[in-house]
Amino acid sequence: MPLVSVVSPSYNHEKFLARAIESIICQTFADLELIIIDDASADGSRKILEDYAKKDGRIRAVFHRENAGIVRTMNEGLEMARGKFISLFASDDEWARDKLEKQMKILVNDEDLVVWSDGLIIDQEGAETGKTFLQMYGATRRKKNGYIFEELLKGNFICGLSIIFKKEHVKDIRYDEQFKYLNDYKFMIDLAYRYKFYFIPEPLVKYRVHVDNSIIARERECYEETIALQEFFLKQYGGEITNMAKADIHFGLSSIYRRLGDLSSTKYHLIRAFKFDPLSFFRNSADRVLSKIDKFGLLAPFWKR
């Protein structure tokens, strides 16, 4: 079987680190390497990593002397990967034991796919909240399979710690240091622009939500970065995407500006959305209302764009 490189940044996750590592090394698919890069943690993470690395030769632990940030750390991990496939991980999250096994069965038939799954949301103590990742992001009805590039342009809903892809696919794709919080979103867009995605509905990962999650802790900064990223998408891909996709982006921008209290920009982007697709306001409004009502995606078969 081909080697899978599991790439994980780690920073001050002493409390969660052992369970996270155990969920990787206990995979039913054993032909893997775990590249875990500690970004100058100030807690007891180093000893935990060193102890595990001594016990399991598949673990490659790297320790930064100074904090480099998640973008540089992730890019370092991608460079270090020796496997034919790469899977991403976070040192405060967990995988189901058969996560890789189920994904590799898909990749055997088409190794050019980007395979991902839904995930269970867990709290600070590891207890399940009763929600899945897609439910938390209101994305149960979003298109998840095939070429989902234009779908992703409206907003990221990919559970990053669930994806696996061919290393060759990212030989010229890296995390972008221009984006502090949404670099993972741009990374997904870069993948989706070129490759098909394959979604496994079963939750194969556990995503931990706690006070340190950057998007939760720094909401306004994330709004401002989302604006910059969406405007970049319009500039980069504006000549290749449909008018419907352009309208969706402008409608999304109008919503963000409204939350920020910028009514002039809100109006501007609503007008732009209407110009590209007169039905965009009604389509997006109906979609958001149904997403709130239909928390479990039960209406999906009856409501399609």
TATA-V325535 format. One record per residue. RES is the residue in three letters. PHI is phi in radians with two decimals (* if undefined). OMEGA is omega as a letter, one per 20 degrees, with the letter a starting at -180 (999 if undefined). BURIAL is b if it has 16 or more other C-alpha atoms within 10 Angstrom, else e. Layout:
# TATA-V325535
res = (RES RES)
phi = (PHI PHI)
omega = (OMEGA OMEGA)
burial = (BURIAL BURIAL)
This chain:
# TATA-V325535
res = (MET PRO LEU VAL SER VAL VAL SER PRO SER TYR ASN HIS GLU LYS PHE LEU ALA ARG ALA ILE GLU SER ILE ILE CYS GLN THR PHE ALA ASP LEU GLU LEU ILE ILE ILE ASP ASP ALA SER ALA ASP GLY SER ARG LYS ILE LEU GLU ASP TYR ALA LYS LYS ASP GLY ARG ILE ARG ALA VAL PHE HIS ARG GLU ASN ALA GLY ILE VAL ARG THR MET ASN GLU GLY LEU GLU MET ALA ARG GLY LYS PHE ILE SER LEU PHE ALA SER ASP ASP GLU TRP ALA ARG ASP LYS LEU GLU LYS GLN MET LYS ILE LEU VAL ASN ASP GLU ASP LEU VAL VAL TRP SER ASP GLY LEU ILE ILE ASP GLN GLU GLY ALA GLU THR GLY LYS THR PHE LEU GLN MET TYR GLY ALA THR ARG ARG LYS LYS ASN GLY TYR ILE PHE GLU GLU LEU LEU LYS GLY ASN PHE ILE CYS GLY LEU SER ILE ILE PHE LYS LYS GLU HIS VAL LYS ASP ILE ARG TYR ASP GLU GLN PHE LYS TYR LEU ASN ASP TYR LYS PHE MET ILE ASP LEU ALA TYR ARG TYR LYS PHE TYR PHE ILE PRO GLU PRO LEU VAL LYS TYR ARG VAL HIS VAL ASP ASN SER ILE ILE ALA ARG GLU ARG GLU CYS TYR GLU GLU THR ILE ALA LEU GLN GLU PHE PHE LEU LYS GLN TYR GLY GLY GLU ILE THR ASN MET ALA LYS ALA ASP ILE HIS PHE GLY LEU SER SER ILE TYR ARG ARG LEU GLY ASP LEU SER SER THR LYS TYR HIS LEU ILE ARG ALA PHE LYS PHE ASP PRO LEU SER PHE PHE ARG ASN SER ALA ASP ARG VAL LEU SER LYS ILE ASP LYS PHE GLY LEU LEU ALA PRO PHE TRP LYS ARG)
phi = (* -1.21 -1.33 -1.92 -1.64 -1.71 -1.82 -2.44 -1.42 -2.56 -2.64 0.97 -1.94 -0.87 -1.14 -1.89 -1.06 -1.08 -1.11 -1.09 -1.12 -1.02 -1.20 -1.55 -1.27 -1.71 -1.08 -1.20 -1.64 -1.68 -1.44 -2.48 -2.22 -1.87 -1.70 -2.06 -1.93 -1.47 -1.61 1.08 -1.10 -1.78 -1.82 -1.60 -1.07 -1.02 -1.10 -1.07 -1.15 -1.09 -1.11 -1.18 -1.12 -1.21 -1.48 -2.34 -1.18 -1.38 -1.61 -1.96 -1.69 -2.14 -2.18 -1.42 -1.34 -2.25 -1.19 -1.77 1.59 -1.20 -1.14 -1.14 -1.15 -1.13 -1.13 -1.09 -1.11 -1.09 -1.16 -1.33 -1.03 -1.87 -1.37 -1.24 -2.13 -2.16 -2.19 -1.73 -2.64 -2.28 -1.33 -1.99 -1.97 -2.51 -1.97 -1.20 -1.07 -1.82 -0.99 -1.16 -1.02 -1.19 -1.28 -1.15 -1.11 -1.30 -1.21 -1.04 -1.47 -2.71 -1.32 -1.56 -1.31 -1.78 -1.74 -2.54 -2.55 -1.33 -2.50 -1.53 -1.56 -2.08 -1.63 -0.94 -1.63 1.61 -1.42 -1.21 -1.56 1.65 -1.97 -1.79 -1.03 -1.16 -1.14 -1.08 -1.66 1.05 -2.10 -1.09 -1.76 -1.26 -1.17 -2.13 -2.06 1.44 -1.45 -1.93 -0.96 -1.18 -1.11 -1.24 -1.05 -1.35 2.67 -1.40 -2.39 -1.38 -1.36 -1.03 -1.32 -1.76 -1.44 -2.47 -2.66 -1.25 -1.00 -1.03 -1.15 -1.98 -1.11 -2.20 -2.05 -2.44 -1.25 -1.66 -1.21 -1.18 -2.02 -1.25 -1.86 -1.90 -1.08 -1.19 -1.12 -1.09 -1.06 -1.14 -1.07 -1.05 -1.21 -1.18 -1.13 -1.92 -2.27 -1.37 -1.83 -2.23 -1.80 -1.79 -1.10 -1.15 -1.18 -1.82 -2.43 -2.16 -1.81 -1.55 -1.90 -2.62 -1.10 -1.55 -1.05 -1.07 -1.19 -1.28 -1.31 -2.30 -1.07 -1.10 -1.05 -1.19 -1.05 -1.13 -1.25 -1.08 -1.04 -1.08 -1.23 -1.15 -1.19 -1.11 -1.06 -1.08 -1.25 -1.31 -2.06 -0.97 -1.43 -2.02 -1.73 -1.27 -1.09 -1.10 -1.15 -1.09 -1.08 -1.09 -1.12 -1.13 -1.11 -1.09 -1.11 -1.11 -1.15 -1.18 -1.10 -1.11 -1.14 -1.48 1.44 -1.68 -1.25 -1.11 -1.21 -1.03 -1.11 -1.01 -1.30 -1.14 -1.13 -1.12 -1.08 -1.12 -1.11 -1.33 -2.73 -0.96 -1.59 -1.07 -1.07 -1.21 -1.14 -1.22 -1.12 -1.11 -1.12 -1.24 -1.10 -1.13 -1.10 -1.26 -1.27 -1.67 -1.08 -1.89 1.27 -1.24 -1.53 -0.88 -1.16 -1.86 -2.32 -2.22 -1.27)
omega = (r r r r r a a r r r r r a a a a a r r a r a r a r r r r a a a r r r a a r a r r a a a a a a r a r r r a r a a a r a r a r a r r r a a a a a r a r r r r r r a a r a r r r r a a r a r a a r r a a a a a a r r r r a r a r a r r r a r a r r r r r a a a r r r a a r r r a r a a r a a a a r a a r r a a a r a r a a a r a r a a r a r a r a a a a r r r r r a a r a a a a r r r r r r r r r a r a a r r r a r a a r a a r a a r r a a r a a r a a a a r r r a r r r a a r r r r r r a a a a a a a r r r r r r r a r r r r r r r r r r r r a r r r a a a r r r r r a a a a a a a a a a r r a a r a r r a a a a r a a a a a a a r 999)
burial = (e e b b b b b b b b b b b b e b b b b b b e b b b e b e b e e b b b b b b b b b b e e e b b e e b e e b b e e e e b b b b b b e e e e e e b b b b b b b b b e e b b b e b b b b b b b b b b b b b b b b e e b b e b b e e e e b b b b b b b b b b b e e e b e e e e e b b b b e e b b b b b e b e e b b b b b b b b b b b b b b b b b b b b b e b e e e e b b b e e b b b b b b b b b b b b b b e e b b b b b b e e b b b b b b b e e e e e e e e e e e e b b e b b b e b b b e b b e e e e e e e e b b b b b b b b b b b b b b b e e e e e e e b b b e b b b b b b e b b e e b b e e e e e b e e b b e e b b b b e e e e e e e e)
